[in-house]
Structure formats: C-alpha cells, structure tokens
Amino acid sequence: MKRILYFTPMDIGKRFGGGLASRAYYDAVCRLFPGQVDLMLPEEYCVGPFADAIAVPPRSRIRALLSGSLHRYRLFMRDYLRRNAHLYSLCVLNDGFRAGDMMDMIHGFGLRTMVVHHNFEREYHMGSKSIFTFGGHYAGLVVRNERQAYVKAHVNCFLTAADAQLFEQAYGKRAHNYLLGVFEAADSKLPLLQEVRREPLVAITGSMNTAQTEFGVMNFRERYFHCLRELLPDWKVRIAGRNPSEPIRAFADEYPDVIELIPNPEDMSEVVNPCGVFLCPTHVGGGLKLRVMDGLRQGLPVLTHRVSARGYDAFVGEPFFAVYEDEDSFREGLQKVTSLTLTLETRKQIQKQYAAVFGFEAGLRRMEKILANFTDE
C-alpha cells in the first residue's frame, strides 16, 4: 500500500470525545503502518507533537460564502490532492459530515476511503442545536452529507452498535461496515488506583458549556434529583467540567448544601477519585459518551442514562454498571451501584474490564482487522 492520508477536523491534542477518539485511531494507524501516514489537521491544532501536520488554514466569512462549501476542508483537500494524490492509496476521514461532500472528489483522484462516523450525525447535530441544523430545526444539510459519506465510502466504521444500526436503517446496509469503538491513545496511562476512603459523592463530569451536557444535567435536576435525595439523603453531587453554563451554575446555587460545582478542574482524576458513584445524565445526541469512560477508568461504578450507555454493551449486567431511562429504573440503578462494596480490589477489577475493551491494544486489534481491507494494494 502507498501512503495513508489521515484527516480529522478535531483537536487531537486534547482529551475530549472526538479529539481523544481521533488521536487513538491515528496512533493505531501509525502503529500498523509506521512511517506511511500523513496527518491533515486544522492549522490551529498543528502544535506540539503535531506541528508538522498538513495544516488546513481558516477562511474568512466572505471566502466561505464565495466558495459554496459548508466547510474549509473540501477546497483545500482538492488542491492538496491535485499535487500529491500519487503518494496515497487510502484516505481515512474522521468525520462523516465533512467527509460527505469530499467523497467523489477524493475517489476521482484514485484514493480509497475509510470513514469513521463519530455519531449518527442527524441525531447528534439536532441534539446539539448545531448551526448545521439551524439550531435544531432542520437537518437537511446533515442528512445529505452523512448519506453521501456512508454510501460512497469503501469502509464505514462506527463507535457504537446503535449508531451502525441507525445508519443501516436510514441509508441501507453496506458490505463493509465495522464496529471500531473508542479506545485509549497509545501513550495513555490508566490512573494508578490507591486505597481512598469512599465518600458519599455522585460525580457528574463533562464539558459543562455544551448543549448536550446542559440538557442532561437539567433533565437530572427536574426528573431524578429528588429520587437521589430521597434514597441517599446524606450524599452530595459533585459536578465538574469546563465553563459551566448559567443554568448549571443556578442549579448549584439553588442547592449549595447538596451540589458541589468545580469549574475547569486541572486534574479530573483528583476530582473523581474519592467519589462513590459516577453518573452520566446525558440523554440526547448520538455516538459514545466519553465521560462514562472517565468513570470506568477510575474504577467507579457507573449509573448512566440509556442514551449514554451506547457503546458500553460489554458492561451491561455487571454489578458496577446500571442503566436508567425513567424514575423507576433510576431508583433501581442507584440502589444497585451504591450497594456495591467498593474495595480497592473491586475498583482494580472494574478498571481491568475497562482496559480489555477500551485499552489501546484492544483497539489496535480491531483497527488491524478493518485495515486488512486495504492491504492487498
């Protein structure tokens, strides 16, 4: 095989959902094809270890309007491949939405394509009130692009089985659809678990300024907070994450004796480590919710909304993992995870089971099987 062009519009230098997944996939491709992978990133993310990446510059609003393209990558990709297509045989695209209107052009230069769909884009962008859905009112642009990416890719990869099913229901089955999942980056190290006194704390983490997180926290406040106070009157809720929105701050201000808000923590491990339970209340959007990974990698029992349980099928039924979708299942799940005797050995076992699914070596094996589709070139 010739060289591989690896494209992602995400900041792979930071630990957040899309960035972490894209970084891990990049690491895996580089491990399998050392010295044969070229990385294409937005110019602003070409820093540190990625300073030598192919930089896609930003564009002005006027240029965006004149280009007729929804994003900056299509025209840049066209011009780049005009000069360099002969170097490559495969283009890996980590974004189904942006890949959609580049497929014909990339194929026209003779490259095969592998698209990693991080979400069922329609569901994700509607839930996020994205600009591409006009604030959640119209998903036509998203549907057009994700359909193009899906039906024209040589190989499609998904983060969750639920997403793969949604794509097949919406756009038909494809011969080469694979469950890639999410996994840790090559240089990621699991937290060293130590004996810590379990405090009566429920942890909620995430980017607290995003629509999905805010909706989830507010849904917890309105529907499930009273259940927690009734069942666990001595427990508190620790909410931690980036730039909490005003509704989340108001929630904390309303219940200062119960809600502990930690904005922009420097080390999330220190925030989560002493907690007794990890709660993920996000109930909208698609894809795999990385914050559930944060709980499991810390060896904590997890209570998650059914939407956020996607991609964690391997843990359903385990004593440390509970899923809810209404008040009854929330109460049942809360009792289940808080009744677990959380010794250091129990936490290490949770972390071990996590690594078996989400560790880099586990992900590398999945990636190797998928890339075997292209090794005959």
N, C-alpha and C positions, 0 to 999 in steps of 0.2 A: 504494500500500500504506500502511496505517496504521503505527503504531509497531511495533517488534520488541522482545519481551521475551527477554532473553538470560540463561539460568540456568546456573550452574555451582556445584557444591559445593566446588570446588578453590581453593587459594590461587594466584591468577594473578599475584601479585607476586613469586613465587619461581621460580627455574629448576630445575624437576624435571619428570618426564614429563607427568603430567596437567595441571599448572599451566601449563607452557610452551605446550602444545598449545591449551589453552582460551584463554589470553591471545592467541595468534596468531589463532585463529578470531574472537575478539571484535574484535580490531583490523581484521580483514578485513571483517567485517560493518559495522563503523563506517565504514570507508573507502568501502564501497559504498553505505551509507545514512547519510550524515552527519547528525547531529542527530536521528536517528529511533530510536536504540537505547537501551533501559534495561537496566542490568545488575543482576542479583539474585545476591547472594553471602552466604555465612555472615557473621554480624556481626563475627566476629573477624578477617576478612580485609578488612573495609571500612576500609582505612587508605591513607595516601599518595594516589596518583592515583585510588584507588577509594573514597575516603572518602564520596562522595555516592551510592554504590550502594544499591540496596534491600537493607536488612540483614535477614537471617533470624536471629533470636536463638536461642541454645541453649535446650535444655529440660532439666528435671530428670528423673531416672530415674523418679520417680513419675508425672510427667506423660506420659512416654514410654509407660509401661505402661498408663495410662488411655486414651491416645489410640488405641491399636490400630494405630498406624502404625509401620513399621520405621525411619522417619527423620523428622527435624523439618520437612521441606520441604513435604509434602503439605498439611497443615492450614494452614500459612502461605500457600502458593500459593492455596488455595481462598479464604481470607479476603481476600487481596490482589485476586484477580480478581473477587470479588463487588463490589468498589468500583471497579475500574479496567479490567475486561475490554473496555469500549467503546473504549479507547485503542489496542488492539492487534489485529493480524490474524495475527501469527506468533509462536510461541514456539519458540526454539532451546534445546534441552536437551542439555547436555554431560555426560551420564551415563546410560547405558542402564538401569542397575539402579534408580536412584532415579526415573527417568522412568516406569518401568513401571506403578507404581500411581498415577500422576497423569494418565495419558493420557485416560481417559474424562472426568475432571473438567475438564481443560483444553479438550477438544473440546466439552464441554457449555456452555462459555462462548463458543463460536463461534470459537476460535482454531485455526489450522492448526499442525502441529507438524513440526519437523525435529529428529531425534535423532542425536547424534554418539556412536557406540558406540566407546569408547576401547579396548575389549577384547572378546573373546568371553568374557563375564563369568563363565560357569561355569568355564572353564579358568583364568582369572586368579585368581578367588577361591579355587579349590581349590589352585592353586599357591602362593598367598599365605597359606594356612591361615587364611582370613578368618573373622571371627566369624559372618558370614552363612552360612558353610558348616559351622558348628560345628567349627572347627579343621581343615577339610578332609575331614570325614567324611560330610557330607550337603549337597547343592547344591540341594535342592528350592526354597528361597526365591529363590535366584538365578535358577534356570531359569524360575520363574513370572514374575518381574518382567521379565527380559530378553525373554521371549517376548511379553509384553504390549506392551513398548516397541516391539519390532520390527514386530509385525503391525499395530499401530494407528497408527504414525507415517505421516504423509503422505510424508516423505522420510527415508531412512536413510543415514547417512554412516559410512564406516569408515576406520580408519587404515592398514590393510593389506588386500591382496587375500586373504590367507589368512583373516583374520577374516571378511570378506564371504562367503567360501566356506563357512566353518564355520556361519555363521548360516543360509545358504540350505540347507545340508544338514540342519540341526537343525529349522528352522522354516518351510522352504519359500521359494520365490523371491518377491520383491516387485517391483512395476513400477518403483519409483523408489529404487533402491539405487545409491550412488555411492562411488567411492574418493576420499576427500578427502585422505588422507595427513596428515603432520605438516609444519609449516614454521615458520620463524623469526618472531618478533613483529616488528611494524612498525619499532620503534626498535632492533632488534638489529643489532649490527655484527659482522662476521666478524673474527677475530683478524688483526692485521697480521703476516704471516709474515716472519721475518727469517732470515738465514743463521745457523744454530745447528749446532754440532757434534753429529752424531747419536751418542747414547750407546747402549751395548748394554743398553737397558732396555725391558721389556714393561710397558705401562701397563694397569692394571685400575682403573676408577673406578665410582662409583655410591653409592647410599645403603647403607652397609655394615651397617645395622641392620635391613634388611628381609629377610623370609624368602627371597624370590627371589634376592637378591644373595648371601646367605649360602650357600644351596644351590648356587648356581653356582660360587662360589669353592671350596667344599668338593669339588664334583664335579671341578673343575680339579685340586685337590690330590691327589685319590685316583686319577684316571684319566689325567691329562695332564701333570702337573708333572714326572714322571720323563722324559717324552719331551722336554720343553724342556731339561732338564739334560743329556740325552744329546746332543741336536743342537746346543745352544748353551751349552756349559759355562761360557763367560765372561760370559753375560748374567745380568741380575738382573730381578726382578719388582717393580714399584712399584705398590702398592695404595693408593689414596687415596679418601677419601669420608667421609660423615657417620657419626659414632658407630659405629666398627667393633664388631661383636658379639664375644663371648668366643671362639667358635671361630675367627674370622678373626684375632684377636689371638694365639691359641695357635699358629696356622699360622705367623705371622710370627716368633714367639718360637722356634719349633722350627728355623727356617732363617734365623737372623739374617744369615748371610753372603750369602743369596740374596734374601730378601724384605725390601723396604723399605716399611714401613707409615706412611702420612701421614694421621692422623686430622684431619677437619674443616679442610681447607686453605682459606685465604682466597681464593686465586686458582687455580682448577683449570687455567687456561691455562698458568701458570708450571710447574705440576706435570707436565703432559702434553707441553709443547712440546719438551723435549730428548729425549723417548723415541723409540725407533726403530720400535715397533710398538704398536698399540692392540689389546687383547684383550678380547672380551666373552664370558665363560663362562656367562652366564645361560641355563639350559636348561629352565626351566619357566615357566608363565604365558603370557598372550597379549598382543596389542597390539604396539606398536612400541617397541623399547628405545632410549630417548633417548641412552644412553651411547655407542651406535655413532655417532650424530650428533656427539657431542663429539670422537670421534677423527677423523672425516672433516672437520669444520670446522677442525681443526688441521692438515689436510693430511697426516695419517698413514695408512699402510697399515693395514688392519683385518683381524684374524682373529676370526671370530665363530662361536658355535655356531649350528646351523641354526635353532633356535627364535628366536634373536635376529636372524637375517637377514631376518625378515619385515618387509616394508615397504622393503627396500633392494634390490628386484629390479633396479633400474636399474644397480646396480654389480656384480652377479654376472657373473663372467667377466672383469672388469677386472683388470689385473696388481696393483693395490693392494688387492684385496678377495678374501678367501678364506673359505670356509665349511667347517666340520667337524661331524661327528656321531659319530666313533669315532676310535680311535688312529691308524689309517692316514691318514684324511683330516686329522687334526690335524697329523701329521708333514708331510704333503704341503703343507698350507696354510701352516705355519710356515716351511718352506723357501721357499715362493713369495714371501711378503711380506718376509722378511728378505733375500732375494737382490735385491730391487728397489733400484736405485741412487736413493737418496732425496736428490736435489738440491733447492735452493730452487725451481727451476722446476717440478720434479715435484710438490712439495708445493702450489704455487700451482695447478697443473692439477687436483689432487685436490680442492682447495677450490672451484675453479671448477665442477667437475662436481657437487659437493655443492650449491652455490648454485642450480644450474639445476633441481634437484629440490626442495630444502628451503628456498630463499630465500623471503622474504615475497612478492615479486612473482609468483613461480611459484605459490605457494599461493593468492594473491589471484585469479589467473585461474581456478583450479579452483573456488574458492568462488563466483565470479561465475556460472559455468555452472550450479552447483547451485541458487543462489538465484533463477535465472531461472524456476524452477518456481512462484515466488510473486509475480512482478512483474506478473501480469495482474490483480491485485486492485485 
